[in-house]
């Protein structure tokens, strides 16, 4: 498959899945009793994408880019809050390509360590993702390296859409899929896969409501970027390619507090012995906090999207 120029849709996502299948894991799903959490839904399915290579769903988009585009001798370059950088570094290592990753100072030590462990050249630039992105764009101009965008690129969106393809094969028909949103590549990919056959809802921190503000304005706009999950869910604005897909197929968001995200992290550990990073637990926080209230009998799927964290705010001895 040559994904370049292909708009994300179910057919191209299925082709993409065949391309990257030798390089990615089929991550497990677990169905839990929603009553444990006081929920009316009688089916609650978690897709454990934090068990993907490099610790998050981002490996899917990274491999799609490196396998479907012509990589120059200068290699690849990416800007990232951390997870995308780790994924691009991992894919480059596996495929024998050079990689340079730009991250902001907000990136967690765990993510920075992963990037270094995979052998990529690392540069820390600015306080937020937008600063790292600007630095990476200068590097592209200087060297001719191939940029791999964290979310606003068709190949990236198609790769992330394979999460939806896998989920449907594993969990069958779902009524609702809850997806954490930063720049929007994951929700756009999943929404493009389901194409209206399931309700796809974005979950954002109050501190970084990028998609919420875009939907209100009818276009991507700059917004505040901070909070507990700032290293994965705070790019300042949702992607231009992302937005029309989400506007068509996933035009609803719910907002969660940092306290709800931290509580969801603790619940995942206490109930399932799963350690998720803040951004990875954000979608689960929507149901555990009541920000999203499932209807009786509703089958809700939650994407637990990442686990790259060294700092936990709950007692691992319990």
N, C-alpha and C positions, 0 to 999 in steps of 0.2 A: 504494500500500500504506500502511495505517496500522499500523505495527509495535507501537504502544502496547498492552501487555497480551498480546501474542502470545508464547507460549513458544518459545524457539529450537528448531527442528527443521528437517529438510531442506527442507520445503515453504516455511516462512517465510524461510529463508536464501536460497532460490532467488528468492523475491519481492523480498527485500531487494537481491539482486544486480542485478535489473532497475532498481530505484529508484536505486541509486548508480552504476550503470555509466557514465553520462555524466560523472561527476566523478572517477573513480578510474582508475588504470592497471591493465591486466593485466600484472602483473610476470612476467618471464621465469623459466623453469626451465632448469637446465643439468644434464645427466647426465655424471658424471665416472667415471673408472675407479677403482673402489674399491681396486684393487691398488696404486695410487699411494700409498695410505695404509696398506698392509699389512692390508686388511680382507678378510674372506671373502665378503662380499656381492658379487654380481656386478653389481648395479645400485645406484648411489648418486645420488640426484637432489636438487639444491639448489633451493629456491624462494627467489628473490632479492627478498624483500619489502622490503629496504632501498632498493630503487629506486622505492618507492611515493612519491606526493606527501607532502611533509613529512618524508620520510626514514624512514618506518616503516609497518607495517601499520595503525597507529592511525587513519589517515585514513578507513579503511572504517567504523569505528564512529562516528567523528565525523560523517561525512556522513549516516549512517543516523539519528542523533539529530536533526540539524538539519533533515532533509528529512521526517521522519515524525512530528515533534512540533511543537506550536504554540509558536513562539518569541515571548516577550513583548517589549514595547518596550525593556525593560531589558537584553535580549540574553541571552547565555549565560555561564556561569561553569564553570570546571573546575579541579580540583586534579590535579597531575601531578608525576611525577619529571622530566618533560621532554618525552617523545615524545607523550604524549596531549595535553599543552598545546599543542605545536606543531601537532598535527593539528586540534584544535578551533579554534585561531587561524587556520589555513589555510582550514578549511571556512567559518568565519565571514566571512573576507575574501572568499572566492569568492561567498558567498551574500548579502553585504551586511548582515551582522549585527554587532552589538557583541559583544565578548568580553573577559572578564577572566580571567586565568590566575594561579593560585596555585602556586608551586613552592617546594620546600625548598632550603636552602643546598647540599645535596648535588648538585643538578642541574648538569650539565656546562655550561660556557660556550657550547659549540656549540648546545645545545638552548635555552638562554636567548636566544641571539642569533636563533635561528629564530623564536621566539615574538615577539620585538620586530620582526623584519623583516616579519612578517605583519600588523602593526598592532594587535595586541591590547594591552590594558593588562596590565601584569605586576606581580605582588606576590610578594616572596620572604619566606616565613614558615616559621620553624622549621628543624630539622635534617633531618627525614624526611618522607616522603609523608603520614603520619598528621597531622602538624602543619599541612601545607598544606591537607589535606582539612578539618580543623576550621575553619580560617580561611575557606575557601570556603563552608562551611555557614553561617557567620555572615553572609557577604555575601549569600547567598540570602535570609536572613531580613530583612536591611536593605533590599534592593532589589527582590525579586521576580524576579530573574534566573533563567533556567532552568538547573538543574545538569545537567552531562553527566558521568556517572561514568566513570572510566577503565576499569573492568572489571566492576563488579557491577551491571549494568543490562541488561535484555533486548535493547534496541536495540543497545547496544555489543557484546554477545555475538553477535548476529545479523550485524552488520557484519563482525566479525572472522571469523565462520564462512565468509564468502565466499572467504577464503584457501583453505579446504579445497575448496570448489566449483571454484575455478580450478585448483588443483593436480590434482584428479582429471581434469579435462578435458584438462590438458596432459600429465600423466605416466601416465595410465591407472591400472591396478590397482597399488596399492602395498600392501606387507605391513605396513609400520610407518612412522608419522610421528613425528618427534622435534620437540618444541615447547618452547621456553624458557617458564618460568612465573614471573610476578610475582604479580599479583592473580588471574590465571587466565582473563581474558577471551578470550585467543587460543586456549588449549587447550580451553576450554569450547565455543567456537564451532566449532572444527575437529572436536572429538569429537561435537558435535551433528550436524554435517553427515554424517560417516561413520556414525554411529549403530551402531557395532559392525562395520562392513564392513572396517575396517582397524584395526590396533592403534595407538592414539595414546598416546604416552608423554611425560610431562612431564620436563623437565630443569631442575634448580635448582642454584644454588651452595650448597655446604655452609654458606656464611655467611648464607643466606636461604632456609631450607627450608620455606616457607609451606605448600605443598601436601603435602609429605611428612608434616609434623606433623599436618596436618588429616586425612589419610587414616589415620594411626596413631590419632588420637583419635576418629575417626568424625564430626568436625564441625570447622568453622573455629576455630582457636585462635591466639592471639598467639604469635609466635616471634621469634627474633633477626632483625635486619634490618641487613645491612651487606655489606661485601665490594666487590670490583672493579666489579660491575654494580649497585651500590646505587641508582643513579639510574633504573634501569628494572626491576629484579627484587627490590625490597625494600620491599613495602608493609606488612609486619608480619603480615598475615593474608590468607588467600585469601577471595574473595567468597562471601557467603551464597547468592546465586543461582548462582554458578559451581559451588559444591561438589557439589550433587546430580547435575549433568550429568557432571562429571568422575568422581565416585564410581561412576556407572553405566557410563560408556563409556571411561574412561581412568584406571583405578585403580592405575596403576604409575608410579613416578618413578625417576629416577636422579640422583645428586648428583655435581657436578664441583667441582674446586678452582679457586680464582682463577688459579693457575698454568696449569691446563689451558685455561681460557678465554683467557688471554693467548697461549698457544701456538696455540690455534685461530685467533685473530685473525691471528697471524703466518703461519700456514699458508694461510689464505684469501688473504692478500696475495701470498705467494710463488708459490702455485700458480695463482691465478685473477685476481690483481690486483684483488681485492675488498677494500675497507676496511669492516669491520663494527665497530660499537661492541661493548663487552663483552657486554651483554645479547643483542645480535644474533648473536654467535658462540657463545653458550652451548650451543645445541642441537648445533652441529657439534662442540663440545668433547667431547660424550658419545661420539662415535665415534672421534675422533682420539686421545682419552686411554684408550680401552678401557673406560670406564665403562659403555658399552653395546656389547656384542659381537654383531654381526649373525650369523645362521646362514648357512651356505653357500647361495647362491642367493637369499637374502632381498633384496627390493627395499625399500630404506630411503629415505624422503624426509626432508629436513632443512629446517626453516624458518629462513632467515637473516633475522631479523625487523627489524633496524634498523641504520642507518649514521650516526647523528648523533653524531659524535665529532670533536674537534679534536686530541685527544691520542692518539698512537699509540706503542706501545712496541717498534716494530720499524723497521728501516732501510729507508725508502722509496727509497733509491738502489740497492737490490739488485734 
